Amino acid sequence: MSFGDVGNYNNNNKKEDYRVTTYSMNTFSNLNSEVEKSKLSFTFWKGMLKISIAPLLPSNDDSVKFNYDDESSIYLSPSLAYQLDKQIEVFMKDPTQFESKGIKTRSLGVIKIIRGTKFGIEAPLLLIEKLDENRNVVGGHLYEFNTKEYYGIDNFDEDEFTFEKTYFEQLEIDFLKITLKGFYESSTGAQAYFNMDYSRFDQNRVMGKLNGISSALGIENKKGYNKNYGGGVKNDPFNSNSSKSNDNEFNYDDIENQFE
């Protein structure tokens, strides 16, 4: 499809889906992992949460690039995101009790948090696997959570420049859970509703400006509306059903002159 094409119609006589893809700022990478150097990222797409793990590309210099063509991804509905959140929550209460806890999707994808001791490390890992129809693993990547990357400083002495560190060992896991929870809670539509509801204040300010332009052009404001807080325009020049003003016929050249 060429750029600017409005798109073809599918069998349901509906246009192609042009909903935006949103990339989360919650991305993490572990370049010191002894298991697999990789990057963990999140994307919101067509009502789903996509979780991806991309391996580090080999490099002869100090550049850091990840192989997104070979990344492992899994797509979660709100209900699956909720299940994964609860599985991780139970796992983190006692990581020694389970080898792993996770979920699978209908597309034969598996995502699970696993004990690092299986690979001779202490930190837990996130694993995304793809299975074939015979339930054989055909691909997958690991992400080792950083446990010594983030810390606060306590008892900082400016003169001696000494301090103690408080490590946030579960920060990346917590942010994974925050992303999961934020996704399935937002799916109720409640957050979207309140965003639109609160935006009425901005809309009122915009309408106030439009009313000012309308008044300058001699277009009568619709009666019964508060002109200071938005309101409507009786002879809206952008509404094909609106009538023309008794005093002034609308001309697009007039509105252009207002900006000269």
N, C-alpha and C positions, 0 to 999 in steps of 0.2 A: 504494500500500500504506500503510495507516494505521500510525501509531506503535504498536509493540508487537505488530504482526501477526507470526506465526511464519513467514510466507512461503508461497508456493505451491510446488507440486512441478512440476518440469519433466518433459520426456518420458522422462527416465531415472529417474524416481521419486526424485530427489534434491532436497533443499531448496536454496533459493537460497544463493549463496556469501556468507558474512558475514565473510570474512577482513578484518582491519583494514587501513586505509590509513595508511601512515607517511610523514610529511613530514620530509625531511632538513633539518638545520640548516644545511647548506651551500647558502646562497642568496647571490647576488651581484647587484648592480645598478650600472649605469653611467648616471649622469644627465648626464655631460659629453660623451657620444659625439656626434660630428658625423655619424655614419652613421644610428644609431637608438638612442634612449634606451630602455633595456629592462631587464628583470630575468630572471635565469637561476635556475631552481629544479629540485629533484629530488624525486620521490615514488616510494615503493615500494608496489606495488599488484598483488595477485593473481599473485605470482611474477615480476613484471616491474619494470623500472626505467623510470619516466616522466621524461623530460627536457623541460622547458617553457621557452619564451621568451615573456614577456608585454610588450607595448609600454606605454610610459608614457601615461597618460591626460592630455589637455590640461587645464590648470587656470588659473584666473584669479588664484589666490593661490599661496602657497608650499607647499601640501599636495602630497604625493607619493602618487599612486595609480596602479596599473597595471591595464590592461584585460585581466582574466583571461578574459573572454568571447571575446576575439579572440586569445588566446595560441596559439602553434604548439607542438605537442607530438609526441613520438615515443616509442613503447613498445619497449623492448629486452629481449630474452631474455638469459640469462647469456652465451650464445655470441656474440650480437651485441654485447653490452657489451665482451666480450673483444676482438672485432675492432676496435671503435672505439677502445679503449684503445691497441691496437698501431698503428693508423693515426695517431693523434695523436702517439704516441711517435716514429714515423719522421718525421712532419712537423716536429716540433720540433727534431730533430737538424740539419736544414738547411731552414729555412722558405723559402729562395730557390729550392729545387729543384722545389717543386710549387706549382701554383696552389691546389690544395685536395686534401684526402684525407678520405674518409668512408665511409659505408656506406648501404645502402638496406634497407628492410624489405619484407615481403610486402604490407603495406597501402599501398604506394606512398608511403612516407615516406622522406625523405633527410635525413641529418644529416652535416655535414662542417665541418672547420676550414679556413679559407681565409686567404689572404694579404691583409693590410690594404692593401697597396700598390694593389690594384685600386680602392680607394675613396680613395686619397690619404693613407692613414695608415700608421703603422708597426706598430701592434698587430694581432695576428691576431684573427679573428672566428669565432664559431660560428654556423652557419646551419642552420635547420630548415625544410625545404620539404615541401609536399604536392603530389603529382602526380595528375592524373586518368588515366583509362584510356588516353588517347591520349598520355600522357607529357608533358602540358603542365603547367607550374607554375601551380597555382591558389591558392597562398597560402604565406606564410612570414614569418619574422622573424629578425633578426640580433641577436647579442649581441657587443659589442666588449669584449674582455678588458681590464680595468684593468691597466696596467703601471707606473703611477706613484702608486698609491694606498697601497701597503704598503711600509714601510721600517723598518729598524732604525737605531739611532743609535750612532755610533762616536766615541771620544775626547771624551766629554761633559765640558765644563768648567762646573762649578757656579758658579764666580765670574763668569765672562764669559758664561755661558749660550750657549756655542757648541758645535757638534757637526757631524759629518759624517753623511750619510745613505747607507745601503746599501739599495738598492731590491730588493724581491722581485718582479721583473717577471713571473715565471711562476707566481705564487702561485695565481691563480684557475684556470689551466690544470692546475696540479699537483693542486688540490683536485677538479677534474673527473675527472682520472685516478684519484685516490684513491677517489672515489665509484664509478667504474666497476669498479675492481679489488676494492673491498670488497664490491660486489654479486655479481660472478661468483665470487669466492672463497667467500663465505658460502653460495652456492647448492649447494655440495657437501654441506651439512648438518653438516660437521665442527664449525663454530663453535656451531651449535645443540646438537649433542650434548654438547660440553664445558660449555656453559652449564647444561644440565640436569644433567650429571654433578656439576658443582661446587655446584649448588644443593642437593645432598643434605645439606650441612651446615646450611642454613637449614631444610630439611625435618625434619632430626633435632631441631633446637631446638623446632620447632613440635610434633613428636610427643612430645617430652619434656614440654611443657606439657600436652598432651592426656592423657598418662599421669598427670600430677599431678592433673588434674581427675577422671580415671577412678578413681584411688585414693581421692580424697575422697568419691566417690559409692559406693565399695565395689564397683567393677567390677574384676574380676580381669584383670591383664595376661596376655597370651598367653605361655605358657612357651616358653623357647628363644630369646627375644629379649632384647637388652640394653636394659633400661629407661632407662639413662642416655643412650642414643644412638638414640632413636626407638622402635624396636620396634613391636609390634603390640598390639592389644587383643583379648582373647579374646571378650569380650562387647561388641562394638562397638555402641553404641546407634544408629549411623548406618548399620549394615549389616543389611539385612532378613533375612539368613541367620544372624545371630549369635544365640546362645542367651542366655537371661536368667541373671543371677547366682543362685547357689544361696541366697545370703544376702539379697540385696536385689533387688527388682523395679525395673527402671529406670522413672523417672518424669521427664518433661521439666520438671516444676515444680521438681525437685531441682536441675537444672543452672541454672535461672533464679535460684534462691536463692543460688547461688554468686557471682552478680554484683551482688547487692543490697548 
